[in-house]
C-alpha cells in the first residue's frame, strides 16, 4: 500500500484561519482517507498555539510534528520570511509512525536523544527496517550530542534525517511542535517503522579552497584555535585577509559563503558554518563544533553549483524508493541566504524531479543526515527522504 500525501499552504494573517486553510488543502489530497501523520513548518510570527489549534480542527487526532523555520517548501513553492505556513498530511500506507518529544533539554542532549528515540520506537512498534526524523531547537548548543544519544539507541542500521528549527535568521527563539504542544528548548522524534529499507540522501555542492587546518582547541560550540593560533586569524589568512580585517558586522556575510568542510575518513566533507566571531578571535559554529583534533578546510562554491545539488538529491532519493508517495526535503537557511533572489529555484528543481509527487520541507538552521558512522549534523547542506 502506497502512502498518500497532500500539501497545503496559507498566507492568511490570522493564525487559526491560516492553520485551517493549509490543513484543509493538505487533507483534500488524501482522496477521502484520514491522515495518520501531519507535518507543519511555519514562520514563527504566528500565534503558534492558535495555529496548531486551527490545523488540528481539521486533522483531528492525527499525530503532528513540526517546527518554525526560515522559509517553507511545499509542492515546488518557496514561502519566504513571514509568508505563512505549510502543512503535509500523510496516510500511514506501509508505515507505522511513533512520535515522542522532550522540552527544556539544554545541557542534557545525549540523554534527551536516547529518551525520545526509545519512546517513539516503542509507540511505532517493531519492524525489520526504520528511519528517524528529528526536529530540534537549533539554539540548544552542540546538536551532535543529541545525535549521539539517538545513535546509542538505533545503532548503524537506522538512517536519521530532519532539521533544526529556525526563526528567520534572528537566532533568538526556535520552536518545535508535538501534537498541540509548542515546545521550548526541545526536540521531537518521528520513528518510521518500515518493511523495506529507507534511504536518506545528502549532498552539499561545496569544494575546498584552503589547506587542511587542525582543530587544536574548542570550547562549547566555538573553535578557539587552529594549530595553536587564534581561529579567526587563521580563517582570515585562508581568505587572503589581514588579521582583524573581517569585522564582526561583516563576518556572517562572508562566512556563510566560505564554510568549513570537516574531513572524513573516506575523503568526503561535512559542512560546518561559522556564525560569528568573538572579540577573543574564536569562531562560533552553528549547531555542531568540529571535534578536537579533527581537520577542516575552508570551502567555496557558486549559486549554480549549490542549486544543482537539488537535482542530484531528489533523483537519488526517489531512485531508492520508486513507489514513494512524498519527497521530504531539508535545506539550510544559509543556502537560502546565498541563493538570494534565486532561492525559489531550489524548491522548483526538487518538484521538477519529483513530477506529480508532492514535495515538502523547510529551510532549517542545521540539517540531520546520518547514513554511516555517528556523525550526522550538517550545515549548508540539502538532505531528503522519500516515503
Secondary structure, 3 states (H helix, E strand, C coil): CCCCEEEEEECCCCHHHHHHHHHHHHHHCCCCCCCCEEEEEECCCCCHHHHHHHHHHHHCCCEEEEEECCCEEECCEEECCCCCEEEEEECCCCCEEEEEEECCCCCCHHHHHHHHHHHHHHHHCCCCEEEEEEEEECCCCCCHHHHHHHHHHHHHHCEEEEEEECCCCCCCCCCEEECCEEECCCEEEEEEEECCCCCEEEECCCEECCCCEEEEEEECCEEEEECCEEHHHHHHHHCCCCCCCCCHHHHHHHHCCCCEEEECCCCCEEEECEEEECCCCCEEECCCCCCCCCEEEEEECCHHHHHHHHHHHHHHHHHCCCCCCEEEEEEEHHHHHHHHHHCHHHHHHHHHHHCCCEEEEEEECCEEEECCCCCCEECCCEEEEEC
